[in-house]
Amino acid sequence: MTYQLITTSSALAAFCAQAASAEVLAVDTEFVRQTTLSPKLGLIQLFDGKQLALVDPLVIDDWSSLQQLFANPAVCKVVHSCNEDLEALATKNLLPVLPLIDTQLAAELAGWGGSQGYAKLVQRVCAIELDKSESRTDWIARPLSALQLEYAAKDVEHLLDVYQALKTELEAKGHYQLLLAEGEHLIFRRCFALPLPFRHLELKNSNLLSPRELAILRELVIWRQDYAQQHDMALGFIFKDHHLLDIAKRRPGSLESMFNIPDLPGREVRRHGKTVLALIEKAKALPLEQCPAPYYHTDLFGGFKEEMQKITDGIKAAAKASGIPAEFIAVRRQSAEFFNWCWRVNDQDRAQLPVPEFLRGWRRDILLEHLPLPAHIQPLI
């Protein structure tokens, strides 16, 4: 299939004007994200069923036409595994993208299997094997070769065929509107980020720390996020999550002690060690009652594994009752979010947190009667 390489705002506006009359628009992005906090957008691929465009974001200075097209309610946007694409598009203020269909989620909902790759879906629907040899391209480098551009074009060339096949199956099952509702949820989820003072709750095994250790971890997570944003640096290139947990548990009082923590990068200790030690001392000075507890309402708390199993059982029950696959209803991140909201913050702090995804939109409708709702939570529902 032929494609148009768009390198001017006027050419982009012309494409968008024509695509505005289409029913669907296939969308994909290519980006680079190795050491930076935010993805670096290198290309946007668009296909409305007639014209295929490759938009060079490094030279476009007016995005208004694409912003309008992405927000046009009459044009359904189709993306495969859209979370990172949305994050990349957000760097150019190109959200919202609505209505939105994610074909990976559509395949999950249709019962084709979880986490299906685009190439596998194209093989299933179109009997075509895609070449993935350019998947590691540096999409910021210029010029892009003809082979690289052709590779990028193929990432949307067959996406509408995949979409139509899935739409037919989901409409037959009565689940297509549910898929549209999930697309809307994916867009507005970005408005419900966990406030920075509570981000430590998201670190695996943070629930195993003592209150004083949690206070240290909280300070470290806040500092790391601020530093990452100021320097556009990926979190793991400052300290990885398990490094912060090790520091919080060991509470080093000197640079020498920090250097003795196994696996802690010496270069980062030299760069950030004094700041980290100051944060540890700050957390140590807090009154114990101001330190976060591992769990609250411990008189009702049955244990981490036990409460998580109750949540898992509730999801399975909701899936059976609704006929919606359990893997579409919930991923582990959402279960952890609900668990933390119920058990890992006190009643005053809970009011500062976003309502868990289990209790919003279509998930609330099918999950509420099956979720294990502790007595201290029930008045909030």
N, C-alpha and C positions, 0 to 999 in steps of 0.2 A: 504493500500500500504506500502511496505517495504521502508526503507530509510537508507542512509549511514550517520553516524555522522563523519564529517571530522574534525580532530584535528591536522593534520600535513600539512605542505606546499606541501610535495610530494603527499599526497593523493588528495589535492586540484588540483594540476597540472594534475594528472591522470584523474580526473573528467573533467576538462576543455578541455583536449585533446580529450576526447570522445564527449563532448557536442559541440565541434567546428564543427562537421559534421551535427548537427541538424539544422532544419529550424527555430525553435523557442525555446526560453528559458523562462520559467516562473521564476520570481524573486520576493522575498518578504524579508522583514527584520523585526526583532524584536529589539526594543531598549527601553531604559529608558530615560525619559526626564522630570524631575520634578523641580529641582532647578538649573540646569545647562543651559548655553547658547547653547551649542552644545549637540545633542543627543548622548547617550552612546550606541554604537552598541553592541547587545547581541547575535544576531544570524542572519545568512543569509541563506534563503531557495532557492534552485535552483532545477528546474525540466525541463528536456529536452524532456519529453514524454516517456522516457524509464527508466532513473535513477533519483532518487530524493535524493538530498544531503542537509544536514543541516551542515552549516559551522560555527565552533566556532571561532569567531574573536578574542577572548581573548588569543588564543594560536598560531595563524598563524603569522609567521614572514616574509613571502614572498608572496606578493599579485600579482606578475607579471603575473601569468597564468590567474587569474581572470580579471585583467586589460585588457589583450589581448582579452579574450572572450567577455567582455562587449563592447569593441571597434570594434569587428569583424563585418564588414558590412553585412556578409552573414547570420548572426544569429540574428533574430528579438527578442528583449527582451520585455517581456510582464509583466507589473506591474499594480497593481490596486491602484488608488489614490496615485500617485508616489511622490508627492512633499516632504513629510517627509522621504520617503525611500531614495530619492536622497541625501537629506541632511545628512542622516545617513551614506550612502555609501561614501560621500565626506570626511568624517572623516578618511577614510582609503585610500584616493586618488584613489577611484575606478570609478571616472568619467573620460570621458563621457561613458554613456550607450546608444549606438546607433546601429541600429535603435531602437526606443522606441515606444511602444504602451501602452497607459494608458486605461485600460478597463472601468474605471469610465467615462472618457471623451468619449470613444467609445459609451457607453450606452447613453450618452447625445446626441451625434451626430446622433445616430440611432433613437432617439425619444423615448427611453425607460424611460426617466425621468432623472432629474438632481440629482447629489450627491447620486447616488445609492451605497449602501454598497455592499461589496463583497458577504456576506452571502445571500443577497437578489438576486443577480445575479445568484449565484450557485443554489438557489432554483428555479429560473425561468428556467434556462437552463438544469440543471441536476436533478431537483426534489429531491434534497438532502438538509436536514436541518443541518447546521453546528453548532457544539457546541462551544459557545463563553465563556465558563466558565473560561478559563485561560487567558482572555484578560488583566487582571491586574497583570500578573506574573512579578516578578522582574527578568528580562532577563539577568541581570549581575551576579546574585547569581549563585553559583555552589555548588553541581552538579544540573543540570536540571533533573527533574523527567521524567519517560517514558511518563506520561500523558501530560506533558508540551511539550515534543518533538513531540508527535503525533499531538497535537494541532497545532504546528508550521508547521508540514508537510502538514496538511490539507489546510493551507492557500495558497499552490501552487498546490496541487494535482488536483484541478478542474479548475485552472485558464486557462489552455490551452483550455479546453472545452468551457468556456465562451468566450475566444478570438475567437475561430473558428466560433462560432455562430454569434458573432458580425461582424467578418470579412465578412462572407457570406452576411449579410444584408447590410453592408456598401459598399461592392463592387457592389451590385445590384443597390444601389443608386448613385454610382459614387463618394463616399466620402472617400474611404479608403486612397487614397494618401493624402488627407487633414489631416487625422488623423496622418499619418506618419510625415507630415510637422509640426504638433503641437507637436509631440514628440521631434523633433529636436529643436523646439522653447523652450520647457521646459528645455532642457539641457543647451542651450546657454543663457537663461534668466539670469543665475547666473553671466554672464559677464557684465550685465547692471544694477548693483545695483546703487541706488541713492547715490551720494557722501555724506559723513558724514555731511558736513556743511548744507545740505538741507534735512536731515532726519526729521526735525521738521515738514515739509510739510505733512508727512504721518500721523501725529496725528490728530485724529478726533476732530473737532471744533477748530483747531489751526487758522483757517481763521477768527475766531471771535475776535482774539486778536489785540491789537494796535501794532504799530511798536516797541515801547519800550518793550512791553510784549513779542513780537516775538523774539526780540534780546535776552532776558533772556531765553526764551524757547529753542532757538537755542543752547546757551551755555550749558544748562542743558542736552539736548539730546546728544550732542557731548560727554560730560563728562560721562553720564550714559553708552553709548556704549563702550567707552574706558575702563571704570571700569569693565563692564561685560566681555569684552574680556580678560582683565588681570586676572580676578578671575574666569573665566568660570562660570558665574552666570547669571541666567535668568533675563531679564530686569525687570520683575515685582517684583522680590525679592530685587531690589534696590529701585526703586520708580515706581509705575504704571504710565501709561500715564496721567491719570486724576490728579495724584498727581503733576506731572510736570506742567500741565496746571494751577492748583490752585496756585502753587508757583509763576509762571510767572505773574498771574493776581494780586496776593496780594503783591508781591515784598517785602517780610519781610526784615526788617533791623536788626533783632536780633534773637537769638535762642528762646527767649521768644515768639516773634511774630510767629515764625515757629511752636512752640508747640501749638499755638492757632488756627492753620489752621485745620478745622474739617477733620477728617478721615486720617490725615497725620500720619503715624506710628511713635510713639515716639522713638522706638528703632532705626529707620533709621535716625531720626532727630539727635539723640545723636551721631550716627556713622558718618553721612555725613554733618551735619548741617553747620559746619564752612566752608567746601568746597563749599557748595551751596551758602552761604552768599557771599563768595568771587566771585563766578561766577555772582551773581546778581549785585554786585558792578562793575564788569568788564563791564557788558552789559549796566549798567546805565551811564558809562563814555563814551560810544560811541557817536559820533556826530549823530544826528537824521538821517542825510542822509545815514549813514552806517547801519541803522537798516532796516530789511526787512519790506516791506509794506504788508498789507493783500492782496492787489490786485494791479496790474499794468495795464496801459492803461484803466484807469477808465472811460475815455470818451466814450469807446466802450463797457464797461462791463455792462451787463444787470442785474446782480445779481446772487448769488450763485445758488439758486433754478432754476432760469430761464435758466442759461447756462447749468446746469446739465440736465435739461429737454431736451434741444436741443440735447445734446449728446445721451440721452436715445432714443429720437425720431430717430436720425440718425442710431443707432444700429438696431432698429426695422425695419427701411426702408431697411437697408442692408440685414437683415435676410429675409425679404419678397422677395427681388430681387434675392437673391442667393439660397434660399431654405435651408439655414443653420440655425439651431436653434439659437435664440438670446443669450441664456445662454451659448452656446458653443463659440460664437463670443467674448463675453465680460463678465467679472465679475466686480463688483463695484470697486475693486482695480485698474483695468485698466482704467476705466472711470475717477477715481480720479487722476490717473497719467496724463492722457491727459489734464484734467482740470487744474491741477497745472502747467503743462508745458506751457499751453496757457496763464494763467492769474496770477499765483502766484510768478513768478520770472521776473526780468527785462530782457531786451534783451541781456545784456552782460552775465548775469549769465546763461541764457538759453543755451548758447553754451557749458557750463560745464556739462549739464545734458544729460543722455542717451536719444536717440530718443524714444518717447512713443511706447509701443507695438502696439497701433492702427496704427502706421505708419511704421511697419516693417513686412516683410514676407507676408504671405497670407492675414493677416488682412488688410494690406494697400490696397491690390488689391480689396477687396470687400467693404471696409469702406470709402475710400478716397472721393468718389463722394457724400457720404451721411453725412459726418461729418460737423459740424458747424465750419468752419475755419475762425477765426477773421482776419481782414485786416492785422494786424501786423504779423500774422503767415503765411499767404499765400506765401510771397516770400521765405520762408524756405522749402516749400513743393516741 
